[in-house]
Amino acid sequence: MALPLSTACEEGLVTDSAAPHHEDGAMPSGGELIEPGRALALADFTPPAISAGERLLRFAYRLGIPGSTLSGPFRKPGKPRILATVQNPLAGSRVAGTALRAGHFLVHGVKAPIAQVDFAGVARMAPPLERAVHSFAWLADLEASAAREQAAPVAERVLATWLAANPKPPGKPGKGPAWSLANAGTRELNWLVHAPLILSGPDKAHRAKVLAALEETARWLDKNVSRAEDLLAEVAGWCGIVAAGLLLPDGKARRLFGEAGLIKALGELVGDDGGVLSRSPLGQIEAIALIVRLRACYHALRQDPPAALEAILAMLVPPLLALTHGDGSLGSWQGAWAIDGDEIAALIEASGVRTRPLRDVRQWGYQRVVAKQSILQFDAAPPPLAKHARTGCASTLAFEFSHGGHRLVVNCGGSGCAGGLMPVRLEQGLRATAAHSTLVLDDANSTAVLINGAIGTGVSEVEVDRRTLTGDKGQGAATRLEASHNGYEARYGLTHRRILILRDDGTELRGEDLLVPGGKKGKNGKVGFAIRFHLGPNIEVRLSDDGQGAGLALPDGSLWQFRSGGGQITLEESLWADGQGRPQPVQQLVLQGLVSRGGGNFAWLLKKMG
């Protein structure tokens, strides 16, 4: 076996005692312990500064006094109407919009005939279709596919069918998928942003029903926003309230009430480095999209959004960029898939935030190393707390690695889009430790994976150390990441520690996985282990004659070599969720065997040839 990376650095590399700079210039010393309770400290944001009179108005609205009474106590309520036309900042999918005009919802590659959809929610649909239908996210797709004159009749027909199936809001959330806070808040926002599509027809009765539904939904959100299923759903609810306060008559009190609640909810959702508590890029994208659409509502009225809202948006973008590869597409973490770079770029463009990716998103939990054309992403934190997880994954100490826009090592990803072409039955398996490029003991998850996106006990703390390695001439030669987790300690008495060293030229990634006894004395016996390296799409693999390595031919013609320090490598089938959430067959290299309960170490190397 090759000399362990934990005891020596090869080819003249020596450890630099200085830890790396954070983005803010701070210099942490040694390792940093990340626990789930501290990993995502709540950011403290205050509501916008308002006058004493506006504070009184907000307080009265919170007590339940109608906005029309507060706006003009001695006059009739304002006539139902939309006060301004919003310019949609985020274009939808033209392909999905064309499918809508042809009579189908198209979600992650699956067509669902509109005529067969149960809008009342009695017959449950696949989760992605359910979200798209009841949040009315499809309005953006329809708008992107044709001129308003062609798209509006389709939108009005679908909305009329939905309103007939949902004539009035229930008493409280949870009465069917249409009335989750996430769907109801996003629906109110989408109705207001895309009002020309649903209110431009000649039918006055339809127009009156839509305006009444807008007001009823806003009142329902006012009463129930505090009952949201999670923090991100609460943010969606507050966004719907603020949008209604801006664009519906007599809405000033509702807007003041909503802004205070929204800023507070965002402060609880977003950690110190800008990452959402679910640790999911999908949650990060949703939070950015909600704020971008809400900001467009302010702009429609020529008003500036609260400064705190712009500040939070500026915080949300850099962590998301930290999980992009060289082609701009997203890494597959916490339920996400390899969302296309064009989609991510459009979202960032709409946000108006111009920034660089964070390399050390320590509180959100992801490390990023860029070396020439190579990008390394490393999950160095516990999974999210159970109350925040929507698609919680047992991915601690997994990594992804790409070079020149081509992915070499990936995670399967895609649990968040299960129900499209990705089968629902695979959802739990895609969240398992084995679906990620890391070490697995005894085919068990490092953190328990439960149903409905929830997670249980397992990894509770992770220790992280990042530093620079220098060569003989004092020049920077590599970045070294070391992290360990305790997810297997209670069951097997072993701590998993992983060391990754990426050379600055991006042509060599050295790794070592160590199993260290948790107590003073190691336990007797052995336990099975497997170190999995899920390979990117379109990579041709050939195992070496000695069974301890493999050659990897990338689509661009470059050749990489994988070597293990000891133990046999096998080649197995795997799958990977592509940019549209569709399953693609890939392969995985697996180093497996039995390891003593007293511990062990396994070194490996991934190197570009020529």
N, C-alpha and C positions, 0 to 999 in steps of 0.2 A: 504493500500500500504506500502511496505517496506520503511524504511528510505532511502531517496535518497543518492546515492553515492557522490553527489556533496556537501553534508553537513556533512556527517559522513562516516567513514570507519569502517566496522563491524569486529567483532571477534578480537578486540584488535589491529587492524592495525592503525597506525598513519602516517601522511604524513612526509616524510623526506624532509627537506628544501633543500637539495642538489639535483641539477639536475643531470642526468646521464652523464657519460663520453661519449664523441664522440669517434669514432674509433681512432682519432688522439690525444686523451687525453684532448681535450678542454672541458671546463665546461660552457655550456650556462646557462644563468640565466633566469628563467621564460619561458613564451611562446615565440614562434617565429612565426612571420607572414610570410606566404608564398603566394606570388602573382605570377601569371603566367609570368609576365615580369622578375621577379627575380628568380623564382623557379629553373630555369635551366640556370644559368649564363654560358656564353660561355667560354670554356677553350681556352687559348691562346697557340698555338703550332707554332713553327717556322720550316721552311723547313730545310732539312739536310745541314750542312756546306759543301760548295763546293768551288773549286778554282775559280779565276777570269775568267779563260778560260772556265770553265764549266758554269759559270753564263752567259757568252756571248753566249755560245752554246744554253742554255735554252731560252734566250731572242730571239735569231734568230729563233728558232723553233716556239716560240709563235707568231712571226710575219708571220709565214707560209712558211718558207724555208724548203724544204723536208729534212728528216733525212739523206737520201743517199747523198745529196749534201753537208751537213755539215760533214758527216763522211769521205767522199772522193770526193772532188769537181772535180777531174780530172780522175776518174775511173768509170767504169760501176757500177750501183747499184748491191747490193748483190743478189745472186740467191735466190728466195723464198724457205724458209725451216724453220724448227723449230730447234732452236739452242741447246735444251736440252730436256730430258725426265723428266717430273715432277712426283714425287711420290705423289699420291693423299692422303692428310692427313685425309680426312673425308669420311668414308665408307658410302655408300648409303644403301637402303633397299633391301635385297635379294628378299623379296616377290614381291616388285614392279618391280624389274629387271626381275624376272621370268615371270611376267605378260607381260612385254615388249617383251620378247622372244616368248611369245605365241600370240603376236599381239595386246596387249592392253596397254594403259596408265592406271595406277592404282594410283589414288590420293584421299586420305582420304576415302578409302573404295569404291569408284566408279570407274568402269571400262569404259574406252572410247576406242573403236576400233581405232587403228591407221589409218586404211583405211578411216574412216569417219571424221577424224579431218581436219578442214579447216586451213591449215598452213598459208594461206594468211591473215587470220584475218577478212575476210569479214563477215562471220557468227561468232558472238561473242560466246565464250565458257564461262563456269563458271570460275570465277576469279582464284581459285586455279589451275585448269587445264591449264588455259591460262598462268599463271606464270611458271608452270612446263614445258610446251611445248616450250615456246619461250625463256626461260632462259637456256634451255638444262640442268636443274638440274637432269633430269632423267639419264644422262650419268653415274653419280655415282651409281645409282641403277643397271644399266645394268652391270657395272664393278663388282659390288658385287655379281652378280648372277651366273657368269660363267667365265671360262677362256677366255682370249682375243680372241683366235681363234674362239670361239663360239659367243662372244658378238659383235665383230667388224663388221661382216656383217649386223647385225641388226642396229647398230649405223649408218653405212654408208648409208643404205637404207633410214632410217628416215631423215638423214641429206640431202641426195640428193633430197628427196621430199620437204623438207623445202626450200632448195636453189632454186628449180624450182619455188616455190610459192613466193619467195622473191629474185628476181634476182639482185636487187641493192637497196641500202639504199635510203630513201626519202630525200628531201632537208632539212627537219627539223623533230624533234621528234613529236610524237603524231599521225603519220600516221599509225594507227593500233597498236595493242598490241605488235607486234614484235619489234617496234621501239620506245618504251618508253626507257628512259635512264636506268631505273632499269633493264629491261630485256636485253637490248643490252649490257650493261656493264658486267652483270653477264654471259651472253652468251659468250662473248669474253674470259672471264676468264675461263669458263668451257671448251670451245674448246681447250684452251692452256693446261690446266691441264690434260685433257683427250685426248690429241692429238693421242696417240697410238690407241685409239678406232676408230678414224675417218680418220686416214691417213695410216693405215697399209695394206690396200688392194692392189691388183695388178693393179687396174685401174688407169693409170696415168692421164687420163682426169679428173677423180673425184678428185684426189689429187691436181691437178692444180686449180680446182674450189674452193676447200676448202682453200687452201693457199691464193688465191685471195680474198676470202670472209673474211679471217682473216685480211688482210691488209686493205681492204675497210672499214670494221667495225671499225678498229682502227682509220683510217682517219676521219670517220664520228664522232666517239667519240671525237677526237681532236677538231673538229669544234663545236660540240653541247653540250659538257658536262656542260657548264654554263647554259643551258636551261633545266636542270633536273626538274622533277616534284616536288621533295622535296630533303632535304639534304641527306637522305639515298640513294636515287637514284643517286645523284651526287657522293657519295662515291663509289657506284658500278661502275659508269662510269669511275672514276679515277683509280679504281683497274684494270679495263680492259685496260686502257691506259698504266699503269705501266707494267702490265704483257706482253703486246705487245712490249713495249720498251725493256723488258728483253729478250724475247724469239724469236723475229723476227729480221732479219738482219738490220744493220744500225740503231739500236734503241736507242743508247745512249742519243741523244738529246730528244727523246720522253720520255725516262725514267726520265731524269732530270726534264722535263716539268711536267710529271705526278706526280712525288714524291712531288713537291712543291704544286701542286693543291690538292693532296690527304691529305697531312698533314693539310693544311688549312681547307679543308672540314670536316675532322674528328674533328678538333678543334672547329668548329661551331656546329657539331652534338652532341658532348659529353659534358655533364655538369660537374660541379666541382667535383661531387662524382662518375663520371663514367657512369651515366645513360643517355640514348639517349633522345632527346627532345620529341619524340613521347610518352614517358613514357610506351612504350609497350615492354614486354619481347620478342615479335617476332622481333622487330627492334633491340633489344640488341643481339639476337641470330644471326640475319643476318649480323650485323656489325662484330661480332666475326668471323663468318664463312668466310666472305670476306677477312679479314686480314689473317686468318690462311691459306687460299688457296693462297693468294698472297705471303705470306712468303715462301710457298713451292716452288714457282717459283724462288725466290732468292736462296734458298738452292740447287735447281737443277743446278744452275750455280756456286755453291760454293761461293756465295756472302752473306754478312750480310745485312739484311734489315735496313733501317734507325732506329736509336735509338728511335726517336719519335714514330715510329710505334709500337715498342715493349712496350713503355711506355703507349700508348693508350690501347693496348691489355690488359696490366696488370690492367688498370683502369676499363675496361669493365666487367671483370669477377666477382668481388665481388658483385656488385649490382644484377647481374643475380642470383647468389647463394642466395641472400637475399630472393628471391621469390620461393625457393624450400621448399617442405615439408619433413617430416621425411623419406619418401621413395625415396627422390631425385627428384620426379616429380615436375612440375611447378605449381604455382598458376595461377588462371584464371583471368588475368587482361588485360585491354585494348586490347581486341580482341583475346588474347591467350587462349589456352585450356590447359588441364592438361598433357602437353607433358611428355612422359615417362622418368623416371629417367635415364634409360640406354642411351637414346639419349642425354640428358643433360650431363651425365658423359663423353660420347665419345667426345663431343664438348670441354669440359673443359680439357680433357686429351690431345686433339690435340692442344689446345692453349698453353700448357706447363706452364700455370700459376698455382702456388700452393698458395692458399690463403683461408681465411675463409669468410663466408658471412658477409656483412655489416649488423649490426642490426638496424642502424638509418640512412637510406638513405634519409636524410632530404630534399636535393635539388631535387632528383628524385621523392621523395614523398611517399615512402613506409616505414613503421615502421615494424620491426620484433622483436618478443619476443620469446625466447626459454626458456622453463621451464621444465626440465627433458625431458619427452617424448612428451611434447606438444609444438606446434609451432603456434604462432599467427601472421598473416599478416594483415596490416591495411593501407588503402589508405588515407593518410593524406595530400593531395595536390589537387589543381585544376586540371581539365583535361588538356591535352596538348593544346597549341595554335592551332587554326584551320589550320594554314599553315603546321604544323608538323603532324597532325593526319591522319593516314590511316584507322584505325578502332577505332576512338575515342569513349570512353564510359563515361557515366554519373555516375561514380562509387565512387564519393567522399564520404568518411566516411564508405565505405563498409569494411568488414573484412572476412578473412578465418581462420579456426581453425582446426587443426588436432592433433591427439594423437596416438603415436606409429605407424605412417605410415598410419593411417585410417583418412579420412577426415570427420569431423563432420559437419562443416558449410562451404559452398562453394559459389562461384558465378557461374552463368550458363556458362559463357565463350563461346568461339567458333565462334564469329562473323568473325574472321580472316580465318576460314576454311569453311565458308558458301559457298555452291556450290558443296561440296562433298556429303556425306550422310546427313550432316546438310543442310537443305533446304535454298536456297537463300532468300526466302520470310521471313525467321526468322531473317535475318541479323540485321535489325534495332531494332527489339525487344530484341535481345541479348545484344545490346549496351545500352539499357534503364536502368534507375535507378532501376526499379522493377526487373530486371534480376540479381541484386546484393543484398547481404545481408546487407541492410541498411534501413533507413526510407524513405518513399515516402509520399509526401503531394498531396492529390487530384488527384492521379494517374498521376501526372505530373513529368517530368524529372527535376532533379536539374540543369542540363545543357542541352540545346536543342540538340537533336540528329537529324542530317540531313542525306541526302542520300550520297552514295558513300564514306562512312567512315568519313564524315565531321561532325563537331560539331559547335554549335552556342553559344549564350550568356547564362549565368547562373552563376555558381560558378566563382568568380574572385579572391577570397582570402580565405585562410584557416589559422587559428591560431592553433598552435600545442604546446603541453606541454607534456614532458615525464619525469617521475621521479620514484624514488624507494620508496616503503612503507616499514617501518620496524616494527617489533613486539616489544613486551614488553622487550625482552632481548637484543634489539639492533641488532638482526640478520635480514638480508634481507628476507622479507616475500612475497613481491609481486612487480610487475611492473605496474605502472599506466600510461595510455595514455589518453590524453584529446585533442580533436580537434573540431573545429566548422567551418561551411561554410555558406556563404551568398547566396546560390543559390535560396532560396525561399523568400528572403527578399523583392525583388521588387514586387513580385506578391501577397504574403500573409502577408508581414510584420513580418515574423518569421525567426529566425536563428536556424539552427539545430546544436546542440552540442552533441557529443557522448563521453562517458567516458567508458573505458575498463580497468578492473583490473584483471590481471592473477597472481594467486599465484605461488610461486617459485617451488612448487611440481607439478605444471601442472594439478592439479585435479579440479580446480575451476576457472571459468571465470565469473566475475560479470560485468554487463553492465548497463548503463543508457543512455537513449536518452531524451534530453531536447529540447523543442521548446521555444525559448526566444524571446519576442517582440523586433523588431529592433529599434523602436522609444521609446520615453519617455512614451507614453501612448499606451496601447494595443488596437487593433481594436476590434469592436464588431462582434458578430457572431461566427460561428464555421466552421471548415474545416475538411474534411476527412483525415485520416492518416492510414498508414499501415507500420509496421515494419516487414520486411521479413527475415527469416532465411532459406535459401536454404540448404537442408541437403545432405550430401555426399551419394555415391552409397551404396547399400546393407545394409542400416540402417533400422531396423524395428522400427516403431513408434506406440505408443499407448497413446492416450490422457488421461489425468487424469479425474476422475469423476467430479471434480469441474470446469473443463474447463479452468483452469488457468495454466496448466502444461502438460508435456508429458514425457514419458519414451522412451529412445533411446537405442536400443540394437545394438551394433557394430558387425561386422563380426567376431572379435576375441573373442566374448562372453562377453565383458565388458558392463556394463550398466551405462548410463548417464541419469541425470534428468534435464529437463528444466522447470523453473518456472518463471512466470511473477509476477511483484509486484501488478498488478491489471489489469483487462480487460480479455476478453475471447480470448483463443487461438484456431485458426482453422487450419485444415490440408488441404493443397491444392497440386495439382500436379505441377511438375516442370520438367525441363530437365537439363542435365549437359553434356558438351563435354568431352569425355574421352581422354586417351593418344594418340589416333589415330585420334582425331577430330570427332568421331562418337557420335551422340546424345544418351544419356542413360536416361531412365525415373527415376526421383527421386521425392522426396516430399519436401514440404516447410512448416514450421510453420509460421503463420501469426498472429500478434497481431494488430488488427485494430479497428477503431471506429471514433468518432468525438472528436476534441480537440478545445478548445476555442482559438480565435485569440489573447487572452491575454497570451497564453503560456500553457505549461504543461510539465510533466516529466513522464517517463515510465521506471521503473527498471526491470531487468530480471537477471536470474542466470542459468548458465550451469555448472553442477557439476557431477563428477564421483562418483558413489555409490559403497560402499564396499571397 
